Amino acid sequence: MAKEKTATLTIDKKTITMPIYDGTEGPSVIDISALYKDTGYFTYDPGFMSTASCDSKITYIDGDEGILRYRGYDIDTLANNNDFLDVCYLLLNGDLPNATEKKIFDREITLHTMVHEQISFMFRGFPRRSHPMALMVGSVASLSAFYHDSLDIHNPEERKLAAFRMIAKMPTIAAMCYKYSIGQPFMFPDNDLGFCENFLYMLFATPCEKYKVNPVLVDAMEKIFILHADHEQNASTSTVRLAGSSGANPFACIGAGIASLWGPAHGGANEAVINMLEEIGDVKRIPEFIKRAKDKNDPFRLMGFGHRVYKNYDPRATVLRKTCKDVLNAVGKKDEPLLAIAMELERIALSDEYFIERKLYPNVDFYSGIIYRAMGIPSNLFTVLFAIARTAGWVAQWKEMIEDPKQKIGRPRQLYIGATARSLPKKGKGKPNAKAAKGKAAAKKAAPAKAKSAAKAIVKATPKAKAKIVAKPAAKSVKLVSVSKKSAAKSTSSSARKTAKR
């Protein structure tokens, strides 16, 4: 039996031993789960750059070598030889389906593509100008209100049913988001069409006329969905797992994943590519923007080049590069200004030493953004399409987590840098207001002078009155001590006359 590998750590003259685990591929991990118990210390790893939160059999990435595999299969092999539902089955079950399994699985998905009719009424509560991802988040999370027979996460059959429903209904909901935004009627799924063909039909068809989906576009959509189906423990997948660790229902977990995907640093990258191309505006301006991209003091960045994970060429981009050219030829948009800019940027990135040395090659977001644009899909729908594909991976990761006996509710720790313990200030003893205190002192000093001035005014107003005025220096008013009876009577009579006149 092989000797167990361990790592040692010495803190405050205390040495602890931690086990090391090896995966089938990739870096080994040090088990630090007992670190706090043994030392009183946490680890600090913002963004989880060096932290493995789980073990998984689903997806393997080697960014340095440009490798992406689903269940052991290279991504280009799957994209060039299988359709999207094959890959969904693979992610969920661990193996590609045989002919019989494929027929059953494909049929199950087809029979769950239609959504509850009341969901269409829910859409009417949103403004037409709403971002499609806002509609997507709300719609998917609300599915738990309609499908109560697939909410028991501890029941294998209900988990499977929930997985089928989410994969099947995502294209329908995505198409509804688009149709609602442009004021067209929703199109029902057609059970005679394949998964990607059906989606394009619901997206672009209308009840007014027959619509034939271009097979080149169907093939492109199959490839894009396969390439985006899973990507290991990224932000949205980790969100799904974290939400699921609390026992939340699967529809709510996928809704959380969609919300995370919405961020421009994650799923919005291909939309950012189109925004960049629009900013450049003309092929003639490309040198200007290339120069800015090379200037480290300029905030401008070329979107769709390089990748945080892949330090080599993005293996998904290799597949989509050819697909992109096929789509441009099929739709006859090779000369569209934005696409011409994209192709020139690609040429420069693949030949300019600056980009080659830094391995800033076009990535999957660059090509998928161009393909979507050529298909006529608006840029604010790009992330919605990403969500359709990634649902397969989210569901597979969620299922794996639920079935893992080692998993616990997620609870990251923190390095607290806030205030230490302190007491509330006593009532009325809070910090004095300097301006108010200064005003109070000035008023107190002026009080005697004001009192004398008031007394003189009274004497002047009633010169015949024999009054004894006593002015107390610290008082706020003057006190009339005595008045002669004659003067008082005269004053009363005068007051009565004034009252009668009023």
C-alpha positions, 0 to 999 in steps of 0.5 A, a space after each residue: 500500500 502506498 504511503 500517505 503523502 502529507 504536508 507539514 506546517 509550523 505556526 507559533 512553534 507548533 507543527 501540524 501534519 495535513 494529508 495530501 490528496 492526488 487527483 487523476 490529473 492536475 494539481 494535488 491538494 492539501 487538506 486544510 479542513 482541520 487547520 482552524 481546529 489545530 492552530 486557531 488560524 484560517 487560510 486567506 485566499 480571495 477569489 479562491 485562486 488556490 482553493 479546491 472547494 470539492 472533488 469532481 468527476 465532471 470537467 478537467 481543465 489544464 489552462 497551461 496546456 489549453 486542455 478542456 475535457 468533459 468526463 475525459 473527452 477532449 472538447 474538440 472531439 465532442 464538438 465535432 462528433 456529437 450534438 448538445 443532448 449527447 453532451 448533456 447525457 454525458 455530463 449527467 451520467 458519466 458516459 455517452 449514450 448508446 443508440 437506445 439511451 439516446 433515443 429515450 433521453 432525447 424524447 424525455 427532453 422533448 416532452 418537457 420543452 413546453 412551460 406552464 401557461 401561467 408563466 407567460 402571464 408572469 412576463 407581462 409584469 415586466 416592462 418590455 425594455 427589461 434586460 432579457 437576463 432579468 426575465 430569465 432569472 425571475 422565470 427560472 427561479 419561479 419554476 419551483 412554484 409550478 413543478 412541485 413534484 420535482 423539489 425533493 432533492 433527496 429523491 433520485 427520481 425527482 432530481 432526475 425529473 428536475 434535471 430534465 425539466 431545466 435542460 428542456 425548458 431553458 430554450 423555451 424561456 430564452 426565446 420567450 425573453 426575446 419575443 417579449 422584448 420585441 413585442 412578438 407572440 411567443 412560439 410554442 416548441 415543435 416536437 418534430 425538431 431537434 433541440 437547437 433547431 427548435 430553439 432557433 425556430 422559437 427565436 425567429 419564427 412567427 405565426 404568420 408564415 413557415 420558417 425553415 431553420 438554416 442547418 449551418 446555423 443549427 450546427 453552429 448553435 450545437 457547437 456553441 452550446 457544447 463548448 459552453 456546457 461546463 467549465 469546472 468550478 467557475 463563479 456561476 457553478 460555484 454559486 449553484 453549488 453554494 446555494 444547493 449546499 443549503 438544501 435549496 430547490 434545484 430551480 432556485 439554485 439554477 436561478 442563482 447561477 443565472 444571476 452570477 452569470 449575468 456579470 460582465 466579468 463572467 457570462 457577459 464577455 461576448 456581449 463586451 466583444 460586440 460593444 468593443 467592435 462598435 466602439 472601434 467603429 471602422 477598420 481604419 481605426 484599428 491601429 489606433 486601438 491596437 496602440 491603446 491596447 498596448 499602452 499599460 496606462 490606457 484603460 482600453 482593453 481588447 475584449 475577447 483576447 486571452 483568458 484567465 484560465 487558459 495561458 495557451 490558446 483557448 481550445 474552444 476558440 479553435 473549434 469556433 474559428 472555423 464555425 465562425 467562417 462557415 456562418 459568415 458564408 452561410 448568411 452572406 454577411 462577410 462584408 458587414 462593418 463590425 464583422 470586418 473589424 473582428 476579422 482584421 483584429 483576429 489577423 493582427 492578434 495571430 501575427 503581431 509579436 506583442 499578442 503572440 508573446 503574451 498569448 493573447 489569442 482570440 478566445 471563445 467569447 470573441 468568436 461566439 459574439 461574432 457568430 451571434 451577431 451574424 445570426 441576427 441575435 441582439 447582444 443583450 441576448 448573448 448571456 441568455 444563450 450562455 445560460 441555456 448551454 451552461 444549465 447542463 453543467 450546473 445541473 450535473 454539478 448540483 446533482 454531483 454535490 447532492 449525491 456526495 456524502 462529504 459535502 456540507 453547507 458552504 460557509 467561507 470564513 473571513 479576516 475581520 478588519 472592522 471595529 473592536 468591541 465598543 460601548 454605546 455613548 450615554 444618553 445626553 453625554 454624546 460628543 458635544 456640538 462645538 457650534 451649538 456650545 459656542 452659540 450658547 455661551 454668546 447668548 449667556 454673555 449678551 443676556 444682561 445687556 439685553 435686559 437693561 435695553 428692554 427696561 429702558 425701552 419700557 420707561 421711554 414708552 410710559 414716561 409718566 408711569 412711576 414704575 420701579 424697574 428691576 433688571 436682573 442681569 442673568 434674567 431673560 426678561 424684565 419684571 415690572 414690580 409696581 405701577 401707580 393706580 392712576 397710571 394703571 387705570 389710564 392704561 386699562 381705559 386706553 386698552 379697552 378703547 383699542 379693543 373696541 376699535 378692532 
